[in-house]
């Protein structure tokens, strides 16, 4: 199929205008969108292209300039498939995650409350892996139940910072502590916090689990290897504040669940929920004293 690709100049980080244009253009049969550093590229089958209608939409938002090119006998979707796929979670108030920069994909956004931009680089945690996806789902559920707002949160093994950034957007108590022992992850988290406008809401530290002993948290997030979780369970438990507080852990296989539950129970934690996705699991514990 032949397509026309329309490139519309957009100022960097003008997320609102980009979202509006995607929604407007999707209504007139534009089928795909790529977010580039300074423009939005929109694809439409050549037979559906209506230039006067395009101009009318752009004029409405004071955007007169654009360029167009013909994409002949090219399967642009094949190239699309290898890019950072946007993620949409409809749990609770909903969350969407996409990349930024040259050639990143933009979905036709559903009505979600939280929209994140994550540049993956070398750090773990774009939301695609089942463990990160389950952690995001759990945060959205807890947010719906009123357990995130004004709660003091630590994200241990923050990676790209996606969990800490989402917590910041949900209104967690500031500052949120984002912790990682990998300097590349620290750099990635800082950059993503800036992209999402929450850099002032996070304190990002190059450290390990011992850091959380200096404070008490209403919620600790730890998407880590099973061995680390087992070794640090006592530290994680002691890092939770008195009263009802939450520990969410993932990063391990379902076969490791019994051993982790036993270790957690020995450290005063009660299992609240277990999730499974493919061969991976998430455990949600609470501490009530």
C-alpha positions as CSV (number, residue, x, y, z in Angstrom):
1,X,0.0,0.0,0.0
2,X,1.2,3.5,-0.8
3,X,1.3,6.1,2.0
4,X,1.9,9.8,2.5
5,X,4.0,10.8,5.5
6,X,3.3,14.3,6.8
7,X,6.0,15.9,9.0
8,X,4.7,18.6,11.3
9,X,7.2,20.7,13.2
10,X,6.6,20.6,17.0
11,X,8.7,22.2,19.7
12,X,10.6,19.7,21.9
13,X,8.5,18.4,24.8
14,X,5.2,20.0,23.6
15,X,3.4,16.8,24.7
16,X,0.0,18.4,24.8
17,X,0.0,19.6,21.2
18,X,1.4,16.3,20.0
19,X,-1.4,14.4,21.8
20,X,-4.1,16.6,20.4
21,X,-2.7,16.3,16.8
22,X,-2.5,12.5,17.1
23,X,-6.1,12.4,18.3
24,X,-7.3,14.8,15.6
25,X,-5.5,13.0,12.7
26,X,-6.5,9.6,13.9
27,X,-10.1,10.7,13.3
28,X,-9.4,11.3,9.6
29,X,-7.7,7.9,8.9
30,X,-4.1,8.6,9.8
31,X,-2.8,5.2,10.8
32,X,0.6,5.7,12.4
33,X,2.6,8.3,14.2
34,X,6.3,8.7,14.9
35,X,7.7,11.3,17.4
36,X,10.9,12.8,16.2
37,X,13.1,15.3,18.1
38,X,11.4,18.3,16.5
39,X,8.4,17.0,14.6
40,X,5.5,14.6,14.5
41,X,5.4,12.3,11.5
42,X,1.9,11.1,10.6
43,X,1.2,8.3,8.0
44,X,-2.0,8.0,6.0
45,X,-2.9,5.8,3.0
46,X,-2.6,7.8,-0.2
47,X,-6.3,7.4,-1.1
48,X,-7.4,8.9,2.2
49,X,-5.1,11.9,2.1
50,X,-7.1,15.2,2.2
51,X,-4.8,18.2,2.2
52,X,-7.4,20.9,2.8
53,X,-8.6,18.9,5.8
54,X,-5.1,18.6,7.1
55,X,-4.5,22.3,6.7
56,X,-7.8,23.1,8.5
57,X,-6.7,21.0,11.6
58,X,-3.2,22.6,11.7
59,X,-4.6,26.1,11.3
60,X,-6.9,25.5,14.2
61,X,-3.8,25.1,16.4
62,X,-1.8,27.8,14.8
63,X,0.5,25.4,13.0
64,X,0.7,26.3,9.3
65,X,3.9,24.6,8.2
66,X,4.4,20.9,7.3
67,X,6.1,18.8,4.7
68,X,4.9,15.6,3.0
69,X,6.5,12.7,1.2
70,X,5.2,9.8,-0.7
71,X,6.1,6.3,0.7
72,X,5.8,4.0,-2.3
73,X,5.7,0.2,-2.0
74,X,7.3,0.4,1.4
75,X,6.0,-1.6,4.4
76,X,6.5,1.1,7.0
77,X,4.9,-1.1,9.6
78,X,7.9,-3.5,9.4
79,X,10.1,-0.7,10.5
80,X,7.5,0.3,13.1
81,X,7.6,-3.2,14.7
82,X,11.3,-2.9,15.7
83,X,10.9,0.4,17.5
84,X,10.2,1.0,21.2
85,X,6.5,0.0,21.3
86,X,4.4,2.3,23.5
87,X,2.7,0.7,26.4
88,X,-0.8,1.3,27.6
89,X,-2.1,0.1,31.0
90,X,-5.8,0.6,31.7
91,X,-5.6,-0.5,35.4
92,X,-6.9,2.2,37.7
93,X,-6.6,5.7,36.2
94,X,-4.5,4.3,33.4
95,X,-0.9,4.9,32.3
96,X,0.9,5.1,28.9
97,X,4.6,5.0,28.3
98,X,6.5,5.8,25.1
99,X,10.0,6.7,24.1
100,X,11.2,10.0,22.8
101,X,13.6,11.1,20.1
102,X,14.2,10.1,16.5
103,X,11.7,7.6,15.3
104,X,9.8,6.8,18.6
105,X,6.3,5.6,18.3
106,X,3.3,7.5,19.5
107,X,0.0,5.6,20.1
108,X,-3.4,7.1,19.7
109,X,-3.7,7.8,23.4
110,X,-6.6,6.4,25.3
111,X,-7.9,8.5,28.1
112,X,-5.3,7.7,30.7
113,X,-4.3,9.9,33.7
114,X,-0.5,9.3,33.5
115,X,1.6,9.7,30.4
116,X,5.3,8.9,30.7
117,X,8.2,9.4,28.3
118,X,11.0,6.9,29.0
119,X,14.3,6.9,27.1
120,X,15.5,3.3,27.6
121,X,19.3,3.6,26.9
122,X,21.1,0.8,28.8
123,X,19.0,0.8,31.9
124,X,16.4,-1.8,32.7
125,X,12.7,-0.8,33.0
126,X,10.7,0.5,30.1
127,X,7.6,-1.4,31.1
128,X,7.9,-4.1,28.5
129,X,9.3,-6.8,30.8
130,X,6.6,-8.7,32.7
131,X,8.2,-7.8,36.1
132,X,8.1,-4.0,35.4
133,X,4.7,-4.3,33.8
134,X,3.3,-6.0,37.0
135,X,4.9,-3.3,39.2
136,X,3.2,-0.6,37.1
137,X,-0.1,-2.4,37.4
138,X,0.2,-2.6,41.1
139,X,1.0,1.1,41.5
140,X,-2.0,1.9,39.4
141,X,-4.2,-0.3,41.6
142,X,-2.8,1.2,44.8
143,X,-3.3,4.7,43.4
144,X,-6.9,4.0,42.7
145,X,-7.3,2.7,46.3
146,X,-5.7,5.9,47.7
147,X,-2.4,4.4,48.9
148,X,0.0,6.4,46.9
149,X,-0.8,10.1,47.4
150,X,1.4,11.7,50.2
151,X,3.1,8.3,50.9
152,X,6.9,8.3,51.3
153,X,8.3,6.0,48.7
154,X,11.7,4.4,47.9
155,X,12.4,2.7,44.5
156,X,15.3,0.3,45.0
157,X,17.0,-0.7,41.7
158,X,15.3,2.2,39.9
159,X,16.8,1.5,36.5
160,X,15.2,4.0,34.1
161,X,13.3,5.5,37.0
162,X,9.9,4.6,35.5
163,X,8.3,3.5,38.8
164,X,9.6,6.5,40.7
165,X,8.5,8.8,38.0
166,X,5.0,7.3,37.9
167,X,4.8,7.6,41.7
168,X,5.8,11.2,41.5
169,X,3.0,11.9,39.0
170,X,0.6,10.1,41.4
171,X,1.4,12.6,44.1
172,X,3.6,10.6,46.4
173,X,5.3,12.5,49.3
174,X,8.4,14.4,48.1
175,X,11.1,13.7,47.6
176,X,10.8,10.1,46.2
177,X,14.1,8.2,46.7
178,X,15.3,6.5,43.5
179,X,18.2,4.2,44.3
180,X,20.5,2.1,42.1
181,X,24.1,0.8,42.3
182,X,24.7,1.1,38.6
183,X,25.9,4.6,37.5
184,X,24.4,4.1,34.0
185,X,21.0,3.7,35.6
186,X,21.5,6.8,37.7
187,X,22.2,8.8,34.6
188,X,19.2,7.3,32.8
189,X,16.9,7.9,35.7
190,X,18.0,11.6,35.9
191,X,17.4,12.1,32.2
192,X,14.0,10.5,32.3
193,X,13.0,12.5,35.4
194,X,13.9,15.6,33.4
195,X,11.9,14.5,30.3
196,X,8.8,14.0,32.5
197,X,9.2,17.3,34.4
198,X,9.7,15.6,37.8
199,X,13.4,16.1,38.3
200,X,12.7,18.3,41.4
201,X,10.5,15.5,42.9
202,X,13.1,12.8,43.0
203,X,16.3,12.3,44.9
204,X,18.4,9.9,42.9
205,X,21.3,8.1,44.7
206,X,24.0,5.8,43.6
207,X,23.7,3.4,46.5
208,X,22.5,0.0,47.6
209,X,19.7,-1.3,50.0
210,X,21.6,-0.1,53.1
211,X,20.4,3.4,52.2
212,X,16.8,2.8,53.2
213,X,17.8,2.0,56.8
214,X,18.3,5.8,57.3
215,X,14.6,6.5,56.9
216,X,11.2,4.9,57.1
217,X,8.9,4.5,54.0
218,X,5.3,3.9,53.6
219,X,6.1,2.0,50.4
220,X,9.2,0.3,49.0
221,X,9.5,-0.9,45.4
222,X,12.2,-3.4,44.6
223,X,12.3,-5.0,41.1
224,X,15.5,-7.0,41.7
225,X,17.1,-10.4,41.4
226,X,15.8,-13.1,43.8
227,X,19.1,-13.5,45.6
228,X,19.3,-9.8,46.4
229,X,15.7,-9.7,47.6
230,X,16.4,-12.7,49.9
231,X,19.6,-11.2,51.3
232,X,18.0,-7.8,51.9
233,X,14.6,-8.8,53.2
234,X,15.4,-7.8,56.7
235,X,16.7,-4.4,55.5
236,X,13.5,-3.9,53.4
237,X,11.3,-4.8,56.3
238,X,13.1,-2.5,58.7
239,X,12.9,0.3,56.1
240,X,9.1,0.3,56.3
241,X,7.5,2.8,58.6
242,X,5.2,1.8,61.6
243,X,1.6,1.3,60.7
244,X,0.3,-0.2,57.5
245,X,3.1,0.0,54.9
246,X,3.7,-1.8,51.6
247,X,6.6,-3.7,50.0
248,X,6.3,-4.6,46.3
249,X,8.9,-7.0,45.0
250,X,9.4,-8.5,41.6
251,X,12.3,-9.6,39.3
252,X,12.1,-13.3,40.0
253,X,10.5,-16.5,38.6
254,X,7.3,-18.0,39.9
255,X,9.3,-21.0,41.2
256,X,11.1,-18.7,43.6
257,X,7.9,-17.5,45.3
258,X,7.7,-20.0,48.2
259,X,11.2,-19.3,49.4
260,X,10.7,-15.5,49.2
261,X,7.3,-15.7,51.0
262,X,9.0,-17.7,53.8
263,X,11.8,-15.2,54.1
264,X,9.4,-12.3,54.2
265,X,7.2,-13.9,56.9
266,X,10.3,-14.4,59.1
267,X,10.8,-10.7,58.8
268,X,7.4,-9.6,60.0
269,X,5.8,-9.2,56.5
270,X,2.3,-10.5,55.5
271,X,1.5,-11.5,52.0
272,X,-1.2,-9.3,50.6
273,X,-1.2,-10.2,46.9
274,X,0.6,-12.4,44.3
275,X,0.7,-11.7,40.6
276,X,2.0,-13.8,37.7
277,X,2.9,-12.9,34.2
278,X,4.4,-15.5,31.9
279,X,7.0,-17.2,34.2
280,X,7.6,-14.2,36.4
281,X,5.9,-13.1,39.7
282,X,5.3,-10.1,41.9
283,X,4.7,-10.3,45.6
284,X,2.9,-7.5,47.5
285,X,3.6,-7.6,51.3
286,X,2.2,-5.4,54.0
287,X,3.7,-4.5,57.4
288,X,1.2,-3.6,60.2
289,X,3.5,-2.9,63.2
